[in-house]
Every structure is written in structure tokens, then in C-alpha cells.
Amino acid sequence: MNEPIYLALDFPTWEQTSVFLQENHLEGIPVKVGMELFYREGPEVIKKLKKQNHAIFLDLKLHDIPTTIYKSMRNLAQIGVDFVNVHGFGGADMIKAAKQGLMDGTPYGEKQPKLLVVTVLTSMDQNMLNTQLGIAHPLANMVTHFSKMGKEQGADGVVCSAHEATGIKNVCGNDFLTVTPGIRLTDTSSNDQKRIATPQLAKQMGADYLVIGRSITEAEKPKQMYEQALKEWNHVD
Ligand code: C5P
């Protein structure tokens, strides 16, 4: 497997991002670029990170009508990232359109970005689903439903909480990737994440990749935290 931990680069500018990576000797590790950085810097930020040999998960969580998603993914396929994603709430046709856009947009001979479906955000819990979104179904069922739907439409995996990874693997098979945010190292706060897990627990539950942000970026010694997370991961068979 490739390096399992994607560092969430939730910084407002490239300047701050590159200073952070350099000062903490984290050049070349897998990274996740989200809306905050991408909306400020645009595709240039991907080019800069690629020059520094980072594997990249472009986390824009697209959700729109299938035609728009198809055309957006066709464009994104050309900037050469490893992972992109869409919201499961967009439905089967939208996921299918996303996959088709990636297939049509990837330049000949280049690696096609893998498509992930965001199941239910790890900042949400059952109470939020019920009271804010008016969804009565159990959260776990929603997650499995989105995963199955994603797989049927050609997605390569899902973004989910570590706690749901085992159930997803049971339903969708071991090859269907599970990428899990909401990771906290033992002694850091949960911030706004609700369904959290440690790297060790996430691996035990069947996660293929972890996304970690603030536990590392806001730590006093980020490099040490990153290495601690890798160590925890590597100690699980
Ligand atoms: O700081 P923290 O480790 O909570 O960061 C998690 C990162 O993963 C954030 O960039 C967030 O946008 C992202 N993410 C998430 N839940 C999802 C999908 C992505 O927290 N379901």
C-alpha cells in the first residue's frame, strides 16, 4: 500500500502551507487539499505540490446536477491528482457522471484519479440527521447505502468514519477503499468532529487511508505527531 496518511492542508494560503511543510520537514508526504486552499490558490497549488512529489487528495466534495459534475470532473482529471470526491447525497446518476468525466478527461497514458464518495460527514451524528436534515434512517444504514450505490456506479471507494469501515468492507468487498477523516491522536481535542477514532482503531476497523488535519497542524510538534500517527498505524497487523 502507498503511504497511508494524508495530511489535511487546511491553510488559507500557499504561502502558509509551504512554510508549514518546510519548517516541519513534511515535504513529499501525501496531502489533502480542501476548499479553503483550492478556492484561494486554484489549480496552481496542485502543480506546486506535485513538483514537490506529494500524492494529492483533492477534497472538493462536489454536489450538483450530473451534467455539471461530468464537466467538472473532466476538467479536474487533467490536473493529475490521486483522489477526488463527490457527495453521496448527489445520487447514483451524479456519481456515474463523475466517473465518466474522470474517464473522459484523463489524458492518454496518465493515471486516472480515483473517485471517492462522501457518505455522511464525520462532523454529523444521528441527532443531526434526524433534527436538522429530517432523515429518520439510522446513520449506519445511510453510510452503507451510499457506499453500495457508489460502488455500483463505478466509484473506487468512500470517505467515511473509521467506525463504519468494517461494515462497508463487508458489503462492498475489501478492494473498495475506505478513507477515514475524524482521526484524533490520543491526547488531542475532537474540535467539531463527532465520529472520531485513533489511527490504530481506524486500521483495526479496516481503513485503507487516514486523513488527519488539526491533530497534526495545530500540534506543538507537528512532525512528531505525524510520526506518532504512522507508528500507531504500522503497529497494527
Ligand atoms: O482537522 P481534522 O483532522 O478534523 O480535518 C479533517 C479533514 O477532513 C478536513 O479537511 C475536512 O474537511 C475533511 N473531511 C471530513 N469529513 C469528511 C470528509 C472530509 O472531516 N467526511
Boltz pocket constraint, residues with backbone or C-beta under 6 A from the ligand:
constraints:
  - pocket:
      binder: B
      contacts: [[A, 8], [A, 10], [A, 34], [A, 59], [A, 118], [A, 119], [A, 120], [A, 121], [A, 122], [A, 123], [A, 159], [A, 160], [A, 181], [A, 182], [A, 183], [A, 190], [A, 191], [A, 193], [A, 211], [A, 212], [A, 213], [A, 214], [A, 215]]
      max_distance: 6.0
